[in-house]
Amino acid sequence: ATAMVLGGPGALFWMLLSGIIGLSTKLVESTLCVRYRVKNQKGEPAGGPMYVLQNAFPQKTAGRILAMLFAAFAVLASFGMGNMTQGNSISTAVHETFGISQGVVGAVITVLALMIIIGGIKSISKVSSIVVPVMAIFYIIAGIIVILGNISNLPAGLSMIFHMAFSVKAVGGALCGNIVASMMNAARYGVARGCFSNEAGMGSAAITAAAATTDHPVRQAYINMTGTFWDTIVVCTITGLAIASSGMLGQIDPATGEMYIGSALTIAAFSTVLGKVGAYLVTIGIVLFAFSTILGWEYHGEKAFEYLMGTHKFNMIYRIIFSLVAYVGATQTLELVWNFSDIANALMAIPNLICMLLLSGEIAKDVKEFQKIIEEEKAGKKR
């Protein structure tokens, strides 16, 4: 929703393109992080691009420096995209639908996050594994109903998406309301929000992959690829088409006198067909999706923080600070929160992408070897 407001409807095309390319980057970074993971002082698996850079980078000194930089940027990003933007989305959605003040919502998020985060990765995974799949199913079904309910507008919406994705001059249209955007704007926000939705190329999701129990790094990497597929190619497409066909893009919110943006735009789009039920469903969806993202990103940031400190002994300090930052995000302006997140994301991606490029040949061999295992497993099932 944010991409389509700031970059125009054409941003959806570039978001999907970044998701398709992101499938391969997610495969590479996840394979590397599982392959080069280590055990920490507690005997738990610890992995991520920082360990890959330290242990596998061709130039050892440069690898160590890049590893420290990645870890520092990952901690920053955990406060930004993994925390502040999520808290902001939750507080905006709840305020839009239920009228509860953003300060109260921020305080509740902080307390709940702290209660779950103190329990560690097992506590986080238990909550997320139940919350996310159930809500995703409801959200996808509701999104499809909204698209079908506005089906007469869909051809014009699709036309506008492709037209504005490649238009050199700034253009608008009947379904864009007050929005005027160009190809460069569409590409900039589409790719930025695409990377935000699936984290491909940033290395953060691969930190979690390294915690998984698996018999082969490539097998876990294939599993991680499905996250990019569902996040960007399925959920973001359904959201984008629901917005494009709703006629709410670029419209003014009568409650605030400003243009619908972020979660408020998605709520308005779903409400055109589902009414108040749509508003409640999107709000609950955003709360659960965003809150589970806060929990997941705490783990990413904690592992990066642990690497910087050289020990797990200070992790509780990070957990407390991380939980308090959620309140800051929930009560700040959307633009400030997003700008901070985009900068942190870009800084984190640079050392990770350098690492992936230099070690890509190694991963190509791993993938080819694993293909033989897949073929053997298929042959065994047929027998």
N, C-alpha and C positions, 0 to 999 in steps of 0.2 A: 504493500500500500504506500509506504514512504517513497519507494523508488518511482512509482507511477505518478506521484504528485510532483516530486522534484525533477524527474527526468522525462515526464510524459508517458503515455501508454506504451511507446516504443521501448521503454526500459524493460518491459516484460520479455521481449524477444532476446535482448542481450543477457538478461538474467538466466534464461533457459540455456543459451549458448554457453555461458560460464559454467552452468551445471553439468552440461554434457562433457566439456573439457575437464571439469572437476572430478569426474568419475576416474579418470586416469591418474590425476595428481593424488587423489585419495588412496588409490591402489599402491602407488609408489611409496608415499610417506608412511602408510600403515605397515607395509611390509618391512621397511627399514626400521621402524620403531619397535616392532616385535622382535626382529632379528637381533638388534643390538641392545635390548633391554638388560637391566642388571637387577640385583637384589639389594634392597636397602638394609639398614642396620636391624630392622625389625623382621627381615626375611620376606618382605613384600616385594612384588615386582615393581620396578621403577623404570620408565622409559619415556621416550620423546625425542624430538629432533636434537635437543641439547646433548643427549647421550650418543646419538648417531654422529653428530659433528665432532664430539670429543674422541670417539673410538674408531670411526671409520673414515673420517675426512683425510684425503691424501696428504695435505700439509698440516702437521700436528699443531703447530703454534697458531696458525690461522683458524684451524678447527676449534681450538680451545677458546679463542677470542669470540668467534661466531656463536659458539655454544653459550657463552656467558651473555652475549647480546640477546640471543633468542630467549633465554630464560627471563632476562630482565623485561623484554618486550611482552612476553607471555603473561607475566605478573600484571603489567600495565593493562593489557588487553582483557585480562580476567576481571579487572575493575570496570572496564568500559563495556565492550559488547557482551561479556558474560554476566554482567551484574547491573550496571547503571541503566543500560538501554532496556533490559528486561523489566527492571523495577519500574521504569518510566512507562512502559507499555501496559503493565498491570495497573498502575495507579490511574493512568488516563482512561483505560477501558472501564474500570470499576466506577470512576467518577462520572463518566459519560452515561453509564447505564443505571447506576444505583444512587448517584449523587453524593457518595461518601468522599470526604476530603482526602486529598493526596497524601497529606501528612499522616493521617490515621492509617491509610493503606500501607505507606512506607514502614511505619512502626510494626505493623502486623507481619509484613514480609521479613523484616529483620529478625523478629523473635522466632518465627517458624523456621527460617533458614538456619539460624544458630542452633536450634534444637535438633535438627536433622543432621547438619554438617558435623557436629561434635561426634556423632556416631561413626563417621568415616565413610569409606567407599562402599561398604556393604549396606549401610543404612541408606545411602544415596541411591544405590542401584535398586534396592527393594521398592522404594517409592516411585522412581522413574519407570521401572519396568511394568508397573501396573497402570500408572497415570497416563503415560504417553500413548500406548497403542489404543486404549479404549477411547480416549478423546480424539485421536486422529481419525478413527472410523466415523464417529459422529460428525466431525468437522467436514470430512470429505463428502459424506452423504448430503449434509446441509448445503455445502457449496454447489454440488451438482443440481440440487433442487432449485437454488437461486438462479443458476445459469439457465435451466430449463424454463423457469418462470419468466425470465426476460429473453427468451430465445429469439424473439423478433428483432431485438437490438444486437444480437450476437454477430451477424455478418458485418454490420457497420463497425462494431467494436474491434473485430479481427482486422478489418481493413485499416482502421486507425492505428492499431498496434504496428502493423508492418510498414505503413506509410511513414509514421513518425520515427520508426527505428532507422530508416535510411534517408530521411530528409535532411539535406545540408542546411537549408534555411529553416529558421524557427517558424513552426506552424502550430495551429490549434485545430479545433473541429467541434462539431455539434455535440459529441459525447465527451469532450474535454473540459467543458465549462470555462473557467478562467485560466486554464493551463495552456501555456505556449512553450514548446520545447523543440530542440534540434537533435540531430543524430548524435552529436558529441555529448550532449547532456544525457540523452537516453543511454548511451553506451557507458558513460561514467557512473551513473547511478545504478544501472542494471547490473553491471559487473560487480560493483561494490556491495550491493545488497544480495547478489547471488552468492558471493563469497561469504557474506555474513550469514546467510541461511544454512549453508552446508559446511563452511569452514575448510573446504578443500584448498590445498596449497598453503594453508596457514600453519599446519603442523599440530594444531591444538587437539583435534579429534584423535590424532594418532597417539597422543599421550594416554588416552583411555584405552585404545586398542592394545597398548603394551601391557595393560593390566589383565587382559583376557587369558583364559585357559584355552590353549589351542595346540594342535599337533604340528602345525606348519604355519609360518608367517604369512604366506600367500593366501591360505584359507581364511585367516582372520581378516586380511586386507579385502578379500572379496565380500565378506560380511559387512565391513565398514563402508564399502562402496554403495550398499543399498541405502545407507543413511542419506547420501547425496541425492540418490534417485527419488526417494520419498519426500525429502525436504523441499528440494527445488523443482524437480521435474513434475512431481504430482501436486503437492500442497500449494506451492507458489503459483503454479499454472491455474489451478482451480480458483484460488483467491483472486488472481489477476483477471481472469475471464469473468468472474462474478462482479468485480468492480467495473470492468469495461462495459458489461452489458446492463449494469444497473442505472447508469445515467447520473451517478452521484459523484463521479470524478470531477474535481474542479468546482464543486458546488459549495455554497456558504452554509455553515452550521448556524442555524438560527439562535442556538443557545449561547454561542460565543461571538457571533458576528464575523468569524474568520473561516477560511477555507478548511474543509474536512481534510485531515492528514493523519497518517499512522493508523492506530487501532480504531480511532473514531470513524475513519473512512470505511474500513472493513465492516464495522457495526452498521453503518448507514446503508451499505450495499446489501448486506444480508437482510436488513429490515424491510427492504423494498418488496420482498416476497414473503418472508416469514414473520414480519411484524415484530412484536416484542419478543417472541420466542427466538427469532434470529439474533436479536441484540443480546439476550441472555446466553444463548449458545456460543456466540463468538466471544463474549466476555469471559465465560467459564473456560473456553478453549484457550484464550490468550493467557489467562491466569495460570492454568495448568502447564501449558507449553513453556511459558516464560519462566515459571518457578522451577520446573524441572531443568531448564537450561542454566539457571542460577546454580543449582546443585551440581550439575555436571561440570560447569566451568570452575567451580570452587576446587574440584579435584585437579583440573588442568593447572590452575594457578598455584595450587599447593605444591604440586610436584616440581614446578619451575622454581618456586620459592625454596623448596627443599634442596634443589640442586645448587642454587646460589649460596645457601647457608652451609652446604656440605654436611648437613645432618637433619633428621626429622624432628629434633627436640624443640624447635621453635614453631612447629606447624600450628599449634593452638593459637599463637599470637596472630598468625595470618588468618585463621578461621574467624576470629573475633572481628578483626579489621574488615575482612571481606563482608561479613554480615552487616556491619554498620554502614558500609558504602552503599548497600541496597537502598537505605533510607535517603541518601543524598541523590541517587538517580531518580527515585520516585518523586522527588519534590523539585527537580530542576527542569528547565525548559528543554523541549525535545531537540532543538537545533544544537544546543551546547553538548548534550549527551552524545548525539550522533557524530558530531565533528571529532570529539575526543576518541570515540570508538574507531572511526575510519583511520585516524592517524596511527593508533596503536596496532590495528590489524595490519596495515601496510608495513610497519616497522618489523612486525613479527614474521611476516611472509618472506621478507628479503633473504635472511640467512637460511630459512628452510628451503626456498626455491633453489638457491645456489647449491645446497647440499644434494637436493634431488637430481639436479642436472648432472652433477659430477658423478653420482653413483647410479644413474639410470641404467647403464649397461649391465651392472651387477644384478639389478632387479629384473631386467629382461631375461637373464639366464634363469633366475629363480622361478619366474612365471612359466617359462617353457618347461622346466623340470616338473613343476607342479601339474602342468597340463597332462603329463603322462600318468600321474597319480589319479587325476580325475577320470581319465579314460579307463584305467584299470578298475576303479571303483564302479564305473558304469557297466563294464564288462562283467564284473562279479555279480552285480544285481540282476543282469539279464540271465545269467546261469541259474 
